[in-house]
């Protein structure tokens, strides 16, 4: 019978041991003396993962991301490479038939390895970013039980960590083709094993005589995207000793509702492959009429087709098959003549880039589909449309790109060069890049083949703040050159001719290594920053919010890195640091009147960025009053996070196309428990900056220009926005509305930011020193809200602050909360309608129901249909038993109230989800994470209501509790 054909991932049962603790050879380990988990020095291993991940799992070292535990872990620069050279061992069943072939595959090893299978040795060459595939057909044991041992060696040049730290340590890591952040950066502590390990999946693949390798799919478009061609080339390897007569099929299908697939195209070709040889086979181009296009987040749906390639061999049957999703989309970029910035277009539509810099998901490379999906969905939830995979990090994995395809995130993928390590560091580093240039190019080529079919992949870039050495850059420029058809697409030409179609026929684009995406030599060149390699990205610290809107803030069209603060919530500090790390900074007043923050040593170790910049920016936390403890500090930090990041994106969007083509925030997350540049922490809890970005990056958005106090409307969509108006209301701390205005009916052109009118309240007679501003852009025909934006402001002068908000905490605003829930397996979807019950003053009439308008772009949070997902009695009973004091009607809707006698704004409300039960009894951190909220850290004016959708997974045996807190509600209130 043989083995079932296809791929089998070897993910369970791995053991590990330090090589110096193992006296046996690889041959002995995989023949006569296999290890067992109960025999020292062997331990359960983390695969994929690193040596450190395995040591942490087995409690042999402390968690390096907790407190300053990392200082207690031996650094490879001090111990030598042997200390982190490790054996990994597993067994697997495989008993192929006589005409089947089996390959053993490694998705990624850092840095080199010896592989032993049933006593046979294979050397895996160096290079972190290359795949390895070994034909093991003749090595497998006839009884089917096979023993595999892998001896993994660290990078050749792990380097040392200088006492002063620095960007990339002593820069020795740059001599290898590996990740560079591991020697430490200004946002990251050093990784002690330099990420040594089996860091991507291990698998076996079983095929017949002929194997399919690395197909390349490309699409071309004509007649306004009505006429589309799919081009495909695949490598076919005949492993048998005789020629193979093959039937090669390619199928293009799309999934309809349910499990039904619609076949869009089916093609069969016959060919013969000589024995023991491989060929590149190009299919005749396939025609599709008006396929659904793939669009980035905020521009349309992410339509994906399934492409399947299969090969049948005469006398054998199906020999191998390959499938992948594919998005039909056309992407190109050029240097914009107006701004000088790089302008991206997708399917002919300009896209204003608002996104972030991505390092990697986890510093111990504990990478998983589940974690990747959370990471990427978080970025889509923030309305971002691009991620830059920074050159000091990874060539990201197919799972990362899969979810970018699903959620519509364009990806800028850099190769493994950084200015700090490769020629521009302090001290000046080696400008010649890795020692082995051929290895660098081999890894680059393999990375391109691995990732090129993903529609989310937008461009290749040679390095971060540096270009590769001349010979590498020349080779990449040549190897990644555009096919002539796409070279024209990247020019200003908008028409295609019969000559263009002939070009595609004579030189099929799928025969290129890529051929469809631009290659830029470095992140500061060719439309990024000053385009000439000057240090013109940044800045990276706290700003006066209004400065983001000023003409002099940034002088170039596209900023690839601009950073800011990133303090997480207090629960995260307590979960990731001992009590010594719960001490908030000292605020030292300088002679200049500015304040210098002095953080505790643990915060310094975790790269805390202060909320002040003496000489330029007064302490933004102290603007709300001096914090009394960690909770107060972190709450006020969230206020600042929200303001900073909203202002950053609104400032850039205010100059959309007139000065800027895009901006990428440095950075969106941390691969460890860092305290700077993040919208969610390493535990997956969002900061308020997350929601500031979510609002600021809406495809259609109403905003206040903080420099001019003019109200602006941003329309990034391809449609004119007609028959809309803006409601403007100002609310003071006493609950009155001293300023109210409704604009005339407006039309906002496509792809424009329009400045409309001044918000004049600060110029009125006796304006309040601190006030709230609520903007609502709505459709005049049905009053549906298109965009809602809430600000807290002080009068625009140099001495203004928000200290009056501190006593406002005592104003208890009554709330009504109506919630319902649906449960599917372990996934909970909770919908909560929150209403501010305090009375609004007459005669103000407001759009208080917040009925949001449905949009053409995808909504990440669908409202829960309680009638569609009817609750089971036992599910509702769980909540009745725990929270029986709350009122609940027959259909599962629960109503609860927060008492209060105050009148005014319910300020800075935020939900959280906590658990009790199995695994939580002795756990200090009770949070259930991650949680997806349609909004959080929001505020409601009198009589206003808003619905928030909350989604999360609950571990077995755990009871969740949804709670609401706010500026006026420090104790918290249980919702469900």
N, C-alpha and C positions, 0 to 999 in steps of 0.2 A: 504493500500500500504506500509506503513512504510517508514523508512528513507533509503536513498541510503547508501549501505554498504561501509566501508572504513574509512579513516582518514580525518577529517576536522580540519584544524588549526584555532584556535581562535586568529587572529592577529589584528583585527580591533576593534575600539570602546572602548578600555580600558580607564578607568578613574583611578585616584589615589588621595590619600589624606593622610596627616600625621595622624596617629592614635589618637594623643592627640587633634586634631582638630575635631574629629568626635565623637559625643555624642551617636550615635546610635550603637546598637549591630549588629553583623553579621546576626542574624536572622531577625532583622528589615530591614536591608539593602537589604535582598534578599526576603522579603515578602511585607511589607506594605510601606516602605520608601526607594525605590531605588533612588540613587543619579542621578543627571543630570549634564552635562558639564557646564551649565551656573549658577550653584549654588555653591558658596564657601562652603567648601575649595577644592572642587573637580576640577581636571585638567586633560587634556589628558595625558595618560601614554605611556611610551616607553616599549613595550613588543616585543621581549626579550630586556632586559636592566636592569639597576639598578635604585635605587632611585635617585642618582645624575643625571643619564641620563634624567629622567623625570623632575627634577628641572631645568636642563639646558634648556631643550626643552621649558619650560614655562617661561623662563627668570626670575626665582626666585632666582637663583644664577648665578654668572658670569661663563663663560666657564673656568673650572679649568685648562685647558691645555694652556690657553692664558696668556702670561707674568707670573706674580706671583699672579694671581687671586686665586689660590688654597689657599693662605694664608688668604684670606678673607672668606673662607668657614669653618663652624664649624666642628671640628673633633669629631668623635664619642667618642673618649677617654675623651673629655672635656664635651660633651653634655650629655652623657649617651645613652644607647641603645634605649630608647623610642623616641628620637629625629628622628631616622632613621627607626622606626617601622612604616610601611605604609600599608594602605588599597589599594587593587586593585580591580576594579569592571568592569564587562562586562555582556552582555546578549548574548544569542545564541538561535537559533531555532533548535529544535530536537524533533521529534514526532515518536518514533519507534513503530513498530507493536508489538503485544503481545508476539511474539516468537523471537524478536530481543533483543540484549543486548548492553548496551552503557557503555563505560569506559571514565572517565575524566582523562587525562594524563598530567603530568608536566615533561618536559625534565630535568629541573634543577631549584632548588630554593636555594637561599642562605639567611637564613640558615635553618629556620624551618617555619612552617605556620599553620594557621587555615583556613580551607576551608569551606565556607558556600554556599550551593546550594539549592535554594528555601526553605530556613529556616532550612536546615539540616546541622549539623556540622560534619566535619571530621578533625582530627588532622594529619598533615603531619610531620613525625619525622625529626630529625636533619640530617644534612649532605648535603654538596653542590654537591657532585658528586654521586648522586643516582637519579634514576627515580622514579616517583610516579604514580601509576595507581589505580583509585578508581572506583568501579562499582557503577554507578549512575542510573541504569535502573529504580529502583523503586522510585527514587526521582524526576524524570523529570515530568513536568506538562503536563496534557493531552492536553491542548491547544497548546503546543509546544514552548511557549516563556519562557525561563529559565533565572534566575538571579544568577550570580556567584560572590561571594566576597571572596577575599583571603587576610588575614592579615599576612604579612611577617615580621618575626623577624630577626634582624641582628645576626651575629655570637655571641656566648655566651661570648667569650673572645676577644673583639676587641682590647684591649690593649691601651697603650698611646704612643705618639711619643716623645722620649727623645729630649731635646734641641739640642743635637749633631746629631740627626737623626740616621743613622746607618742601618745596614742590617736587615730588618725585625723589626724595631722599638724596643720595649721592649720584643719582642719574645712571647708575650702572645697569639698571633694569632695561634701559633703552638699547642695550647691545643685543637683546634677544627679541624675538617676535612673540610678544606676550603682552598682557595688560600692564599698564604703567602706573595706575593709581595706587598699586599695592605697596609702594614705598612711602605712602603718605602724601597728603596734599593739605592745602589750607582749610579743607572741609572734611578731611578724613585722616584718622589715625592709621599707622602702618598695619598691613596685614602680615602677620608673623611668618606664615608659610609661603607668602607670595602667590597664594591661590593654587598651590600644588594639588593635583588630584585628577580624577576622572570626572570632568565637569559637565559633560553632556551624556546623553543616553548611550548605553551599550546594547547592541541588538544582534540577532542573527537573521539573515534573509535566506529563504529557501526558494530556488527557482528551478526551472527545467534547463534545457541546453542553452537557451538564449536569455540574456538579462538586459533589461532596459536601464540606462544610466543617464541621469541629469537631463531630461527633456527641457527644451527652451521654448516658451510660448510668447508670441508677440502679436499685437493687433495693429492694423492700419485702418484709417478712416477716410471716407470720401463722401461727397454730396451732403455736407452738413450732418455727418454722423448717421446718415441713413444706411449707407453701404459700408459694410465692415468686413475685413478679412482677418482670419486667424491664421497665423504662420506657426509652424511647429517643426522642430528638429530634435531628434533623440539619438543618443549613442546606443548602438546595439552590440552586445558582446556575445559571441558564440564560444562557449566554454567547452564544447564537445570536440571529439576527435574527427568528426565528419562534418561536411557542409550541411547547413540547415536551410531547408526550404520553408519560408515563413509567410504567414498571413498577418499583416500588421494592421490593427484597427485603431481609429481614434474616434471618440464619441464626445460630443458636447451636449450637455443637458442643463436644465435649470429646474429647481425645485418649486413646485406649485404648492398650494395649501395642502397641509397634511404631509403624507409620505409619497405623493405623486410626483414623478419626474417627467418633464417634457423634453423629448429629444430634439435638439436644435440642428444637429449635424452628425452624420455618421459616414465615415469613409474607410474603405478597406484597400490595402495595397499588398501586392505579392512581391517577394524578393528572396534572394538566396544569399546567405552569408557563409563565406569560406570557413573551414575548420580553424579553431584556435585564433580567431581574429575578431576585430571590432570595426564597425563602420559608423559613419555619421549619416543618418537617413533624414532627408527633408521631405515632409508631406507636401503634396500639392496644396496651394493655399485654399482655405475653406471660406465660403461666402456666408455671411449672416445679414439679414435685413433688419435694421433698427433694433439691435439688441439693447437691453436695459443697461445703462451706463453705470459705472462705479464713480461715486462722488466722494470727496472729502467731507468730514464732519461739518455740518452746518450748511452744506450746499445741495444736498439731496441724499438719496438712498445709496447704500453700499451694496449694489447688486452684484452677486457673485454667481458664476457658472461653474459647473463641475466638468473638468476635462479628464477623460480616461483614455489611456493608451494601453493596448494589450497586444501581445504577440503569441501566435499559435505556431507550433512547429509540426510539420508533417511527421506522422508516426509517434508523436508524443502528446499533442493537445496543447492546452494553454500553458505556456512556458513562464510568462511573467506578466505582471500588470502594474500600472502606475496611475495614480489619480491625484489631482490637486485642484483646489478652487482657483478661479481666474476671474479677474475683473477687467471688463472692457473699458479702458479709459485712455485718454491721450494727455500726457503731461509734458510741458516744456517750460523753459525759463530763459530769460534774457535780461540784460541790464537795461533798466528803465531809463528812457531819455529825460524824464522830468526830474526824478529823484536821485538817479545814479545807483539806486538799490536794485538788487536782483528781484525781478518780477516773475512770479510763478503763474502759470495758467493751466487749468485742468478742463479738458473738453472744451477748450476755447474760451473759458471764462476766467478772468483774473481772480485770484484768491489772495486776500490780504492775510498774511501769515501772522497768527498769534499762537505761540506755542512755547515749548520749553526744552531745556537741555536735560538729557537723560544719561545717567552714569551706568547703573545696572540695578537689578532688583534687590540683590542681597550680596553683601561683601564676602560671604562664605560660599557663594555660588550654589545655594540651596534653591535651585530654580525649579519651578513647577508650573504646569498649565494654570492651576487655580490662582497662584500668586500673580502670574502674568495677566490673567484676565482682569483681576481686581485693579492692578496697576494701570492697564490701558483704559479700562472703563472709567476710572477716576479722571483720566485726562480728557476723555470724551465728555464726561459730565461737566468739566470746567469749560466746555465749548472750545477747547483747543483744536487746532487742525494740523499741527506738525510737532514732531519730536526729533531732536538732533541727538544721535548716538555719538557721544563725545569720544574723541580719538584716544583718550587715556583709559577708556573702558573696554567694552567688548565689541566684537562683531556679533550683533544680537542674534538670538536663536530663531528658528522657524516659528516656534510657538509665540514669541513676541510679535513677529510679523503677522502671524495668523490673526491675532486679536487687533492689531492695527488695521488689517484688512476689514475685519468685522465692524469695527467702530469708527473707521474713517480717519485715522491719523496718518498723515503723510510722514515719511521717515527720511531724514538726512543721515546717511551712514558714512562715518569717517573710518579711515584706516588708522593704523596704530602708530601715529606720530604726534608728539606734543612739543610745543615750543620750549617748555621748561626742561624736558628731558633730551630733546633732540636739537640743541644748538642755541637756544635763547635763554637758558636758565641762569640762575645765580647760585653758585658760580657757573660760568658759561659751560654748557654741556657739549657733548659730542655732536657736531653737525652732520655726521655721516650716517646717522641712523643705525639700524641693527648691523651687526658684523656680517651677516649673511644676507646679501641683497636678493639673491635668487630665492632664498627661503621666504622672504617677505613677499615677493611676487607670486610664488606658488600659493601661499596662504591667501593672498588677495584674489587670485583667480578662483580658488576653491570657494571662497566666500561669495564671490559674484555668482557662481553656478548654484550655490545653495539658496540664494535669496532672490534671484532675478525675476522669478515668476510672480512675485507679490505685487499687487497693484499699489499698495501703500508705499513701496520703495520709490522715492522721488529723485534722489541724486546721490552720487558718490563724491566724497571730499577726501583729499590726500592727507590732511592732518589738522590738528588743532593749533591755531596760532603759529603754524609753521608749515612749510611744504616738505615733502619727502626729498631725500637727496636727488640730485639731478638725474642720475641714471634710472632710479626708480620712478621718478615723476614722468620722465620721457616714456618709459615703458608703459606706465598706467595710461598716459595720454593716448598712446598708440592703441593699446589693447582695449581701451574703453571708448574708442572713437565712435561717433554716431554714424549709423547707416545714412547714406545720402538722403533718403526720404525723410528721416527724422532730423537730419542736419538742416534741411529746409524748414521743417516744422519749428525749429528753434531759431529761425530767422524771423524777419518781420513779414514774410510772405504768408498770405492767408488762403491762397488758392492752390488747388492740385490739378495736374494735367494728366493727359494720357502718357506723357513721358515719365511722370512720377510712377504710374502704375507699371510701366515697362521696367523701371529701375527696381521695383519690388520683385518683379518676375525674374530678372537677370541675377539679382543678388538678394536672395531671401534673407530678411533681417534676423530670422531665428538662427542663422548660421554664425552670427556675431557672438562674441562673448557676452555682450549686452546689446549695445547699438542703439538703445532707445532713451537712455538717461545721460544727462550731462555729467562730466567729471570736472570738478573744480579743484585746483591744486592745494588750496588751504582755506581755512575758515575766515581769513581776513583779506581775501582776494576776490576779484571778479564779481563785484556787486555786493559783497559783504563787508561791513565796516568801511574803511577808506578805500578798499579795493586794491591796495598796494602793500598790504602786510604790516602796516603800522599798528601799534598797540592802541587800537581805537574801538575796542569793545568795552563793556562795563558801563557805568560804575557798579559797585557790588555792596553798597551799604545803604543805610537809612537815608531818606530824602525828605525835604519839605514837600508835601503832596502836590502843591500847586506848581512846583518846579517841573514836573513831568510834562506840563502843558506849554512850557515856555520854549521859544524858538531856539535858545542857546543850549538847551539841555543835551541834545545829541545832534551832531552835525551831518550824519550820513543816513543813507536811505534804508539800510537794513542792518539792525544790530543783532549779531548772533549770540551775544551774552550781555544781559543786564540783570544784576542780582540785588538781593535785599535780605531782610530779616526772615526768621522762620521758627520762632519759639513755639513749641507744641503746648498742649493743654497740661494742666498740673498732674492729672492721672498718669500721663506718660512719663513725666519726670520721676514720679514715685515708683513707677514700674521698672525704670531703667537705671536708677541711681540709688545708692544708700542715702541715709538721712543727711549726711554731710553735703549731698548734692541738692538738698531741698532748700538751701539757704539762698535767698535772693541777693542780687548785686547790691553793693554799697553805691550810693550816689554822691560822688565828691564834687562839690561846686568849685569851679576854677575862678581865678581872678577875672577872667573874661566874661563871667556870668554863665558860661556853658557848664554842663555837667558831664563828668566822666564816670562811666559805669565801671565798677571793679567787681568782676564775677568771681565766684568761688572756683577753686582749682579744677573741680570736676567739670564744670561748665566750660572752662577754658580748654580742657582736654577734648571736650566734645565740640569745640570750634564755635562757641557762642559768638554771635554778632551783636554788638550793643545797639540799643535803640536811640543812641545819640551819636552825633559827630561834632565834637567840639570845634568851634570856629565856623560851623555851617548850619548844623541842625540841632536845635534844642531837644532834650530828651523827650521823646514822644510818649513814653509811658507816664512820666511825671506830669504831662499835660492833663492827665485824668486824676491827679492827686498821688501822693506818695503811697505805694503799695504797702500793706501791712504784713502780708505773708505770701507764701507761694501761690495759693489759689488766687489771691487778689492780683498778684503780679501777672500770672498767666492769663487771667481774664482780661486785664488791661492790654496785655500783649496781643490778644486776639483782636481787640478793637483796632489796634495799630496795624496788625497784619491785614485786616480787611481793607482799611483805608489805603495803605501803601500799595497793595497789589491792584486794587481797583483803579486807583489813580494812575498807576503805571500803564495799564492797558488802555484806559480811557484817554490818557495823554497821547499815546501813540495813535490810537484810532481817530483822535481829533484831527490828525494830520494825514489821514489815509489818502494815499496817492498824491497828495500835494507836497509832502515831504518824505513820507515813509512808504515802504512796501511791505515791511514786516518787522517782527521782533520776537526773539526767543529769550525766555526768562531763565536766568542761571540761579538755581536749578529747580526742578519741580519736586524732587524727592531725594532722600538719602539712602545709600545702601547699608547704613548702620544708624545708630541712635544719635545722629548729629543734631546740632542746634542752629543750623543756618540754611537758608535757601531751600525751603520745602513748603509744599502745600498739604502734605500729609506725612506723618512720621513713619518710622520703620515698622511700627506695629499696625499701621494702616488706619490711624485715626486722623481725620482731617483737621487742619487749622481753619480759622475764619478766613484766611487769605484764599483758601480754596473757593469759598462762596463769593468773595469779592471778585475773583477772576471769572467765576461762572456767570455772574451778572454782567461784568464789563465786556465779556467776549460774546455776548448774544449776537446772533446774526443781524437782528434788528434791535436797536438799543437807543434809549433816551438817556442823556447824561448832562451833567453840569460841568462846564469848563471852569476848573478851580482857579485859573489865572484871570479870566475875563468875566466870570459869572454869567456868561451867556449859556442858554440851554441849546443843546445840539441833539440832532437825531442822526444815528448811524444806520445806513442801509447797505449791508454787504451782499445782499442777494441780487439775483439777476432780474428781478421784477421791480417796477416802480411801485412805491408805496403810496396809495391814493386814499382819499377820504379818511384821513386820520386827524386827530387833535391831541393836544397835550394838556393834562390837568396838573396844575402846580399848586401845592399847598404847603404852608409853613406852620409848624406847631411849636409852641413854646413849652416850657417845663410846667406850666400851670394848666395845660390841657386846652388852651385856647388856640384859635387859628387866626393869627393876625394878618395873614396874606393868603389870598386865594385867587387863582387865575385860570381860565380856560382859553386856550388859543383858538384862533380861527381854524377852519378846516384846511388841512395841509396836504401837499403831495411831495414825497421825497424821492428823488431820482435813484435809479439803481446804482450801486457801487459808489455811493457818495456819503460824505459827512456834511451835514448842513447846519450852520449856525443860525438860529432863528430869532431869539429875542433875549434880552437881559432879565435875569432874576433880580429885581430891584429891592427886595426886602432890606438888605443891609443899608440901603440909602434912605429908607423910610424914617419917619419921625419916631424916635425912641425904640430902635430895634433891640431885641433881647441879646445879651452877650453870647448865649448858647441857645441853639434852636435846632429843630428837625426840619428837613425838607423832603417832601415826597413828590416824585415825578411819575406820571402815568401817561404812556402813549397808548391811545386806544382807537378802535374803529368807531367812527361816528354813526354807522348804521345800526350797530347792535351793542355798542358799549363794551365789547370784548377787549380785554387788556392785551396789548402786544408786547409791551415792555414796562416793567415797574422798577424804580430805582429809589432807594431810601438813603439819605445822608444825615449825619449829625455834623453840625458846623458851628464854629465860633465866628464872630465878626472878623473880617479880613484885615487884621492888623498884626504887627509883630509881637504884641504882648498877649494876644488872645490865647485861651486855653479852654479845657473842658472840665475844670474842677467843679463846676456847678452840678455836674452829673453825679458826683459822689453822694451828696445828700439826696439826690433824686432816687437813689436805691431804696429809700424808705417809703417812697410812694408806691403803694401796692395797687396795681391795676387789676380789676376783675377780668377773668377769662372764662370762656366756655370752650370745652374741648369735646368734639364729637369724633369718635373713632370706630373703624371697623377693620376686620382682619380676614385674610385668606391664607391658608396653609397648604403648601404642596410639598409633600415629603418633608425635608428639613428646612425648606425655604419659607420664610414668613414675609408677607406683604401687608403692611399696616398703613392705613390712610387716616390721617388726623386732620380734622378741620378745626382751626384755632380762631376764635373770635374775641376781639377786644370789646368787652361789654360796657366800658365807660361811654358816656353819652357825648356825642359830638355837638359842638355849639351850633345853634341856628344862626343864619339861614344856610350854612354851608351844606352843599349837596355833593357827595363824593361817590366815586366808583368803588364803593366799599366791599362789594361782593368778590372782586378780583376774579372775574370769569375770564380766564386766559384764552386767547384766540388760538385755534389750531393753526399750525404752520406747515409749509411744504417740506421743511427740513425735519429730519428725524427727531422725535422726542425721546429722550432716554428714560423718562419716568412716565409710564402709562398709568393712568388712574386705575385703582382696583375696582373691578366690577363685582360688587358683592352679590348680585343676583346670579352672575355667571359662575362664581366660585362660592357656592353655598356652603356655609360652615357646618361641620359635623357637630353633633351635640357633645361628643367627648372632647372635641377641641375647645369649644367655648367653655365647657365645664371646667377645664383646667384653669382658665382665667377667673371664673366665678369663685372657685375654691380659694384662690390666692387673693383676689381683690374683690371680695364680696360686697364691700361698702360702696362700690361704684354702681350707678344705675345702668341697666342694660335692657334694651327692648328685645322683642321676640326674634328679630332678624339678625341679632348679633351686634347691633350698633350700640356703642357705649357712650354715655354722656357723663362728663364730670366737669366740675367747676372749681376755679381758683378764686377764693373770696378776696375782696379788696374794696376799699372805699375811695381809692384815688381815681382821679380823672386825668387822662393823658395817654401818652405813647407807652405801649408795652415794649420795652426796649431790649434788643439783643437777645432774643429768645433762641435757645438751642436745645435740640433733642439729643438724647443718648440712649443706648441700650445696654442693660446689664443683665447678668445671669445669676442664677442660684441653682444648686443641685450638684450633680455629678461633676467632679473636677473643680468646682468653685468653692467647696467648703473651706479650704485653707488658703485659697488664692487671694492675695491682697488686691490685685487688679480684677475687678468684677466685670469689666467691660466685655461685651461681645463684639468682636471686630473680624472683618470689616463690616461696615454698614453703609448702604447707599441712601442718601437723603436727596429729595428733589430740591430742598432748600434747607438752610440752617443759618443760625446767627442772623435772624430776621427780626423785624420790628413791625408793629401794627399800630396805626393811629386809631382814635376812638371809633367804634362800631365797624371797624374794618375786619375782614376775615380772610383767611388763607388756608388752602389745603396743602399739606406736606405728605408726600408718599415716602415710605420707609421700607427698605428691603434688606433682609439679612438671613444668614443661615444659622441654625441653632444646633449645637452638638447634641447627640443623643443623651437623654437624661437630664437636660438643662432646661430650666424654665426662664424665659426671657421677661424682662420688664422694661417698658419704654417710659422714659422720664423726660420732663421738660423743666429746664432752668432758664433763668434770664437775669438781666441786670436788676430787675425789681423782684426777682424770685430766687434768692440765693439758696434756699433750702431744697428746692426741687419738688416736683409734683409728679406722681405716678399717673401716666395716661392709660397704660394697659399692663 
